[in-house]
């Protein structure tokens, strides 16, 4: 039976909802305020007398904030703290409810979804315990919440803004949105904004005519045209120069653009998905993102959970990656219990990508059983893909180890890492491409940047 947590001090409201929600087959628990956090729930209904900044801070750090769906009830008076809660993951906000029918219908819909998800887990294949939606893998509550958000937005043409740490699956989520939409048979074009040369970004996005500038020996079709009626992913949007962000804003508002060197106005019908590993508010404050562009892109913001917030997905993803390596190499290696304990305790700053690299490395080193000796040093929070540099290490290998360890120390922030290394972001991307550390062609789970 799905669990519902009701947070309110209104006894009359509590009595009404308890009676109405009993028909939805929820296991109902009520608490007075957000400070009471020792409860598990699939759905939370929060009805404060008047939300305050203190309530908002409790909501931000609430253990159910990333794993449960939230419904807010209010008196309808303007309240910025409730608005911020909605922007951080609230599913519904009902104001001045005199008829509770819409709320009960929504609760019933959630209850039905929870029961279906449980049924799906019981019929999972023997080769993997992980649930899957589109290209995404994971059975944790945080991932099922993500699946529900993606399922809903996929059926619309709304622009989507994906927010999450490096390695947590933004590109995989974008591809899933595309594949589950009515545009699935149209192209999907992925653009890494940080990897484009600043003087060529406009040409890459909008195209150019022959002779438009020195070196333009042929006509070039830009990403907006390549996307056609499909989907265009603008990854690492916060790394795009602000001057280009203003030009991007114009085409998003009107759908119109011109190739460089042309006066012909063209119309774009491509759907935009943007992604960043920065917090948008911080990126705006630091001057990495135009506020007006953010609001134009973020019709539907989705925050992807880092691996450390995905419960037992860490262990099951590790087994999933190992199973695929065993299949590819016709071997039958297994993890020791000590290794699984380490996996469960480690914070995985590089998220699923780091876990996948760790499993593949250990598979190569191990005989039949993968032991702790086959793992990299996890001490002091260092990444699983960090290499040791010692006597006899080649310059090429030392450079690779330095670049990867610097990236890990910067939590995969490529702009910050490039600055510390004294190289450009483009050079850093070229190096990562040489090392095979950029997005693989085939994603398992949530591996995207």
Secondary structure, DSSP 8 states (H G I E B T S, - for coil): --EEEEEES-HHHHHHHHHHHGGGT-EEEEESSTT------SEEEEE-SS--HHHHHHHHT-TTTTTSEEEEEE-S---HHHHHHHHTT--EEEES-S--HHHHHHHHHHHHHHHHHHHHHHT--TT----EETTEE--SHHHHHHHHHHHHHHTS---EEEE--TTSSHHHHHHHHHHTSTTTTS-EEEEEGGGS-TTTHHHHHH-B-TTSSTT--S-B--HHHHTTTSEEEEETGGGS-HHHHHHHHHHHHHSEE--BT----EE---EEEEEESS-HHHHHHTTSS-HHHHHHHTTEEEE---GGGSTTHHHHHHHHHHHHHHHHHT---EE-HHHHHHHHH---TTHHHHHHHHHHHHHHH-SSEE-GGGS---GGG--TT-----TT--HHHHHHHHHHHHHHHTTT-HHHHHHHHTS-HHHHHHHHHHHT-S--SS--SS---
